[in-house]
Amino acid sequence: MKPTPTDSLPGLLGNPMSAAGRPIQVLVADDSAVSRKLVELTLSKKQYSLVFAKSGRETLDLFAEHRPALVIVDWIMPDRTGLEICQHIRSGAQASYTYIILLTGKSEKASVVEGLAAGADDYLTKPFHPEELIARVGVGLRIICLQREIETKNLLLKELSLTDALTCLPNRRAIEDWATRQLSAAARHGFSFWVALADLDHFKIVNDTYGHEAGDNVLKAFSEILKSNSRQSDICGRIGGEEFLLVLTHTTEENAKRVIDRIRTQLEAMHFSFDGNGLKVTASFGLAGFAGTRAPDFNRLVAQADAALYSAKRQGRNRLELSEIQPF
């Protein structure tokens, strides 16, 4: 069964373990050996993985190294205060949220406000009660769990927004995002950039005769052919209906044409069978590229490839036509 995002931090209080089965890491920063020992004795019962720092500089070094889920930091320390450490953590880019508990002997309301304003999530006055520390750490880990669940869902939503649901290939938006960056690099560093537009021939007949499930199977099969002929420096995707886009970089015109023709012939050689009836499917291709030092708009290259594709359709289908390369 596929794990859900909430499985990432199971048993926050009773068994605070990470998704990989390791204890949740907590960084404890305090220049007092007695305070560090009290925190260690309190939290070690809950199987947290504890990392200790004796100074502000050591705290920041260990934080950069371990990226702990939770930080317990004393207000007064040599070289860096707890407030400065809070501010430093909050000012940096983080892949995941870090929960910060500030320890101090100050109990005035103004001090509490100052600590929270510096970036602390919670505030615990010394001397603390062990059960209160455990409870406050538990609150922090619940917040971390919720934050990571949100991050996981956001990543999933982002992936879904860039992926064609049927073929699991990148969609047009994903290709445009990638290709726009690569076009600028191609113009700057002088490597080649080719756009191939593919359209399955007479695809409506497949859907009308054998049904949309048969059509979906053909689309998936063609997607696999595209993926198997794409390098890490290329990208292929479905941009709608029976239209697909392939971008090739760092290759010559002849090699680009060779790749496209290999894709064409592999599809032509496939044998589909629906309701006991055999079926052959072919595709037509248009190819466009650019040479120069000023990157064109990606959609302009797609339009050129589209014009070449229509030329291939007019000349009998199941063929590749090349657009005239325009200097930019």
C-alpha positions as CSV (number, residue, x, y, z in Angstrom):
1,M,0.0,0.0,0.0
2,K,1.3,3.4,-0.9
3,P,2.2,5.5,2.2
4,T,0.4,8.8,2.7
5,P,2.1,12.1,3.4
6,T,1.1,11.8,7.1
7,D,3.2,8.6,7.4
8,S,6.3,10.8,7.2
9,L,6.5,11.5,11.0
10,P,4.6,8.6,12.7
11,G,4.1,8.5,16.5
12,L,5.4,12.0,17.2
13,L,5.1,11.7,21.0
14,G,5.1,8.0,21.8
15,N,7.7,7.0,19.2
16,P,9.2,10.1,17.4
17,M,10.8,8.4,14.5
18,S,11.5,9.7,11.0
19,A,10.0,8.2,7.8
20,A,13.3,6.3,7.3
21,G,13.0,4.7,10.8
22,R,15.6,6.9,12.4
23,P,14.9,9.1,15.5
24,I,13.9,12.7,14.8
25,Q,17.0,14.9,15.1
26,V,17.1,17.7,17.7
27,L,19.9,20.3,18.0
28,V,20.4,21.5,21.6
29,A,22.5,24.7,22.0
30,D,23.5,25.8,25.5
31,D,26.9,26.8,27.0
32,S,25.9,25.3,30.3
33,A,26.9,21.6,30.7
34,V,24.2,21.2,33.4
35,S,21.5,22.5,31.1
36,R,22.6,20.3,28.2
37,K,22.6,17.3,30.5
38,L,19.1,18.1,31.8
39,V,17.8,18.3,28.2
40,E,19.6,15.1,27.3
41,L,18.2,13.2,30.3
42,T,14.7,14.4,29.5
43,L,14.6,13.8,25.8
44,S,16.7,10.7,25.6
45,K,13.7,8.8,27.1
46,K,11.7,9.6,23.9
47,Q,14.4,8.3,21.5
48,Y,15.2,11.6,19.9
49,S,18.6,11.9,18.1
50,L,20.3,14.7,20.0
51,V,23.1,16.9,18.8
52,F,24.8,19.3,21.2
53,A,26.5,22.7,20.7
54,K,28.3,24.8,23.4
55,S,28.5,28.1,21.5
56,G,26.7,30.1,18.9
57,R,29.2,29.4,16.2
58,E,29.1,25.7,16.8
59,T,25.3,25.8,16.8
60,L,25.3,27.4,13.3
61,D,27.9,24.9,12.0
62,L,25.9,21.9,13.3
63,F,22.7,23.3,12.0
64,A,24.2,23.7,8.5
65,E,25.5,20.1,8.7
66,H,22.5,18.3,10.1
67,R,19.5,20.4,9.3
68,P,17.6,19.2,12.4
69,A,13.8,19.2,12.6
70,L,13.9,21.0,15.9
71,V,16.4,23.4,17.7
72,I,16.4,24.1,21.4
73,V,18.6,27.1,22.0
74,D,19.6,29.1,25.1
75,W,19.2,32.9,24.9
76,I,22.6,33.7,26.5
77,M,25.6,32.1,24.9
78,P,29.2,33.1,24.0
79,D,29.8,34.8,20.6
80,R,26.1,34.5,19.4
81,T,22.9,35.0,21.3
82,G,19.9,32.8,20.9
83,L,18.1,35.6,19.2
84,E,20.8,35.9,16.6
85,I,20.7,32.2,16.0
86,C,16.9,32.4,15.5
87,Q,17.3,35.2,13.0
88,H,20.1,33.4,11.1
89,I,18.0,30.3,10.8
90,R,14.9,32.2,9.6
91,S,16.9,34.3,7.1
92,G,18.3,31.3,5.2
93,A,16.6,29.1,2.6
94,Q,15.4,25.8,4.0
95,A,14.0,22.8,2.3
96,S,11.9,22.0,5.4
97,Y,10.7,24.1,8.3
98,T,12.7,24.0,11.6
99,Y,10.9,24.5,14.8
100,I,12.8,26.6,17.4
101,I,12.3,26.6,21.2
102,L,14.1,29.4,23.1
103,L,15.4,28.6,26.6
104,T,16.0,31.5,29.0
105,G,15.9,32.7,32.5
106,K,14.0,35.8,31.4
107,S,10.3,35.7,32.1
108,E,9.2,39.3,31.3
109,K,6.5,39.7,28.7
110,A,8.8,42.0,26.7
111,S,11.4,39.3,26.5
112,V,8.9,36.8,25.4
113,V,7.8,39.1,22.6
114,E,11.4,39.8,21.6
115,G,12.2,36.1,21.4
116,L,9.2,35.3,19.3
117,A,9.8,38.3,17.0
118,A,13.3,37.0,16.4
119,G,12.0,33.8,14.9
120,A,11.4,31.4,17.9
121,D,8.3,29.3,17.8
122,D,8.1,28.7,21.5
123,Y,9.6,29.9,24.7
124,L,10.5,28.0,27.9
125,T,11.8,29.6,31.1
126,K,14.6,28.0,33.1
127,P,14.5,26.1,35.3
128,F,12.1,24.0,33.2
129,H,10.0,21.0,34.2
130,P,11.0,17.9,32.3
131,E,7.4,17.0,31.4
132,E,6.8,20.5,30.1
133,L,9.8,20.3,27.8
134,I,8.6,16.9,26.5
135,A,5.2,18.4,25.8
136,R,6.5,21.5,24.1
137,V,8.8,19.4,21.9
138,G,5.8,17.3,21.0
139,V,3.9,20.4,20.0
140,G,6.9,21.4,17.8
141,L,7.0,18.0,16.1
142,R,3.2,18.1,15.4
143,I,3.8,21.4,13.7
144,I,6.7,20.0,11.7
145,C,4.6,17.0,10.7
146,L,1.8,19.3,9.4
147,Q,4.3,21.5,7.6
148,R,5.9,18.5,5.9
149,E,2.5,17.1,4.9
150,I,1.8,20.5,3.2
151,E,5.2,20.4,1.5
152,T,4.6,16.9,0.2
153,K,1.1,17.8,-1.1
154,N,2.5,20.9,-2.8
155,L,5.2,18.9,-4.5
156,L,2.6,16.4,-5.7
157,L,0.4,19.2,-7.0
158,K,3.3,20.8,-8.8
159,E,4.3,17.4,-10.3
160,L,0.7,16.9,-11.4
161,S,0.5,20.3,-12.9
162,L,3.5,19.5,-15.1
163,T,2.6,16.0,-16.1
164,D,0.2,14.5,-18.6
165,A,-2.1,12.2,-16.6
166,L,-2.5,9.5,-19.4
167,T,1.1,9.0,-20.5
168,C,3.0,10.4,-17.4
169,L,5.1,12.5,-19.8
170,P,5.7,16.2,-19.2
171,N,2.9,18.4,-20.5
172,R,3.3,21.5,-22.6
173,R,3.8,23.8,-19.6
174,A,6.6,21.6,-18.3
175,I,8.3,21.5,-21.7
176,E,8.0,25.2,-22.2
177,D,9.6,25.9,-18.8
178,W,12.5,23.6,-19.5
179,A,12.9,24.6,-23.1
180,T,13.0,28.3,-22.4
181,R,15.9,27.9,-20.0
182,Q,17.7,25.6,-22.4
183,L,17.2,28.0,-25.3
184,S,19.0,30.7,-23.5
185,A,21.9,28.3,-22.6
186,A,22.1,27.2,-26.3
187,A,22.4,30.8,-27.5
188,R,25.0,31.6,-24.8
189,H,27.1,28.5,-25.2
190,G,26.6,27.8,-28.8
191,F,25.0,24.3,-28.7
192,S,22.3,23.2,-31.0
193,F,18.6,23.2,-30.3
194,W,15.9,21.2,-32.2
195,V,12.2,21.0,-31.8
196,A,10.2,18.1,-33.3
197,L,6.4,18.1,-33.4
198,A,4.7,14.7,-33.9
199,D,1.1,13.9,-34.8
200,L,-0.4,10.4,-35.0
201,D,-1.8,9.9,-38.5
202,H,-5.6,9.3,-38.8
203,F,-5.9,8.9,-35.0
204,K,-9.6,9.8,-35.0
205,I,-10.2,6.6,-36.9
206,V,-8.6,4.6,-34.1
207,N,-10.9,6.1,-31.5
208,D,-14.0,6.0,-33.6
209,T,-13.5,2.4,-34.7
210,Y,-12.0,0.7,-31.6
211,G,-12.9,3.1,-28.8
212,H,-11.0,5.5,-26.6
213,E,-9.4,2.8,-24.5
214,A,-7.7,1.5,-27.7
215,G,-6.7,5.1,-28.5
216,D,-5.2,5.5,-25.1
217,N,-3.2,2.3,-25.5
218,V,-1.7,3.7,-28.7
219,L,-0.8,7.0,-27.1
220,K,0.9,5.2,-24.2
221,A,2.8,2.9,-26.6
222,F,4.0,5.9,-28.6
223,S,5.0,7.7,-25.4
224,E,7.2,4.7,-24.5
225,I,8.9,4.9,-27.8
226,L,9.6,8.6,-27.3
227,K,11.0,8.0,-23.8
228,S,13.3,5.2,-25.0
229,N,14.8,7.5,-27.7
230,S,15.3,10.5,-25.4
231,R,18.6,11.3,-23.7
232,Q,19.0,13.2,-20.4
233,S,19.8,16.3,-22.4
234,D,16.4,16.0,-24.3
235,I,12.8,16.3,-23.2
236,C,9.6,14.7,-24.7
237,G,6.0,15.3,-23.8
238,R,2.4,15.2,-24.8
239,I,0.9,18.6,-25.6
240,G,-2.6,17.5,-26.3
241,G,-4.7,15.0,-28.1
242,E,-2.4,13.0,-30.4
243,E,0.3,15.7,-30.6
244,F,3.7,15.2,-29.0
245,L,6.7,17.4,-28.7
246,L,10.4,16.4,-28.6
247,V,13.3,18.8,-27.9
248,L,16.8,17.6,-28.7
249,T,19.9,19.5,-27.7
250,H,23.7,19.0,-28.3
251,T,23.2,17.2,-31.6
252,T,23.6,17.8,-35.3
253,E,20.9,18.1,-37.8
254,E,21.6,14.7,-39.3
255,N,21.5,13.0,-35.8
256,A,18.3,14.8,-35.0
257,K,16.7,13.6,-38.2
258,R,18.1,10.1,-37.5
259,V,16.5,10.0,-34.0
260,I,13.1,11.2,-35.4
261,D,13.2,8.6,-38.2
262,R,14.0,5.9,-35.7
263,I,11.0,6.9,-33.6
264,R,8.9,6.9,-36.8
265,T,9.9,3.4,-37.9
266,Q,9.6,1.9,-34.4
267,L,6.0,3.1,-34.3
268,E,5.3,1.9,-37.8
269,A,6.7,-1.6,-36.9
270,M,4.4,-2.0,-33.9
271,H,1.4,-4.3,-34.2
272,F,-1.8,-3.4,-32.3
273,S,-4.7,-5.7,-31.9
274,F,-8.1,-4.6,-30.8
275,D,-11.2,-6.9,-30.8
276,G,-9.2,-9.4,-32.8
277,N,-8.4,-6.9,-35.5
278,G,-4.8,-5.9,-36.3
279,L,-3.9,-2.3,-36.6
280,K,-0.9,-0.3,-37.8
281,V,-0.4,3.3,-36.6
282,T,2.0,5.8,-38.1
283,A,3.0,9.4,-37.2
284,S,4.1,12.5,-39.1
285,F,6.9,14.8,-37.9
286,G,8.0,18.4,-38.3
287,L,11.5,19.5,-37.2
288,A,12.8,23.0,-36.6
289,G,16.0,24.4,-35.2
290,F,18.0,27.5,-34.8
291,A,21.6,28.7,-35.1
292,G,22.8,32.0,-33.7
293,T,23.6,33.9,-30.5
294,R,20.1,35.4,-29.7
295,A,17.6,32.9,-28.5
296,P,14.2,33.0,-30.3
297,D,10.9,32.6,-28.6
298,F,10.3,28.9,-28.0
299,N,6.7,29.1,-29.4
300,R,8.2,30.5,-32.6
301,L,10.2,27.3,-33.1
302,V,7.2,25.2,-32.2
303,A,5.2,27.1,-34.9
304,Q,8.0,26.4,-37.5
305,A,8.0,22.7,-36.5
306,D,4.2,22.8,-36.8
307,A,4.4,24.2,-40.4
308,A,6.9,21.5,-41.3
309,L,4.5,18.9,-39.7
310,Y,1.6,20.0,-41.9
311,S,3.9,19.8,-44.9
312,A,4.6,16.2,-44.0
313,K,0.8,15.6,-43.7
314,R,0.2,17.1,-47.1
315,Q,3.0,14.9,-48.7
316,G,1.4,11.6,-47.6
317,R,2.0,11.3,-43.8
318,N,4.3,8.9,-42.0
319,R,7.3,11.1,-42.8
320,L,9.6,13.8,-41.4
321,E,9.8,17.3,-42.9
322,L,12.4,19.9,-41.9
323,S,11.7,23.6,-41.5
324,E,14.2,26.0,-42.9
325,I,16.7,26.9,-40.2
326,Q,16.5,30.6,-39.4
327,P,19.5,32.5,-38.0
328,F,18.7,34.7,-34.9
